[in-house]
Amino acid sequence: MRMKKNAIHYNVMVLPGIIFLALFSIVPIFYAIIAFENFKPGRGIRGSEWIGLENFTYLFQLPDSGQIFFNTIFLAVLKIIANLIIPLVFALLLNEVRQKFLRKSIQTIVYLPHFLSWVLLATIFFDVFSLDGIVNKLFGVFGIDPILFYASNKWFPAIIVGTDVWKEFGFSAIIYLAALTGINPVLYEAAEMDGASRFRQLWHVTLPGVRTTVVLLGTLALGNVMNANFDQIFNMYNPLVYQSADIIDTYVYRAGLNDLQFSLATAVGLLKSVISFILVVISYFMASKFANYRIF
């Protein structure tokens, strides 16, 4: 009887999440049908002309379509690789700090940027990388000419990846630190008795101990290959760097809201969702095979 009463409480707690999911994730799926129509807001979904796959055909005929798909995958893959390696290296280094207070202080400081919005960070980074910002002033000390970072298609991808890693590496390192605490201390003691140095212990004990976690995070990250972080790029980019920074999500925003091409924007978003779904399924099976990770 008591269990049944508690179950009601749990169901009530879950209810807001289910309503939120239904309103903002399930219901909008039915409106994806406008991707197959020449949608006119005045006529509505039922009154608009049905054109089948013409929007998808037109999408691949656009001169910019190849560039935005390339930018999306290129930036997302760079972020995935950087966000796998740098948090792991940071966690390994932090694990070597023996003073508990210092270790916790560093960990607290580095994961704070995770909670800052890209609206705020974009303003800060604009000042940092502007023509008279601290980075160009530092370059001036070494005799290097100022660089227009926010107008350079060469440098802007590096800024996007670097700032994303700076924001997230502290928070991502928590998973690796949790994995490190799960390694049996007896293995380190045995390695020390065998005369292994700290580097040897790292190579033969620590890295094998976190290998499963690295494989799991890497395979699950495959599902985000089509997501290059709209919030970050929308707040940081400008027309001068469209060639290197315009991704699917920013293109959908401009086509849908600025140019009022609702059907084309929906077709692009629908295509991205289908590809992302396939990648999520593939990553789940890979995680199950290589890291024994299963939800069901």
Disulfide bonds with the S-S distance in Angstrom:
none
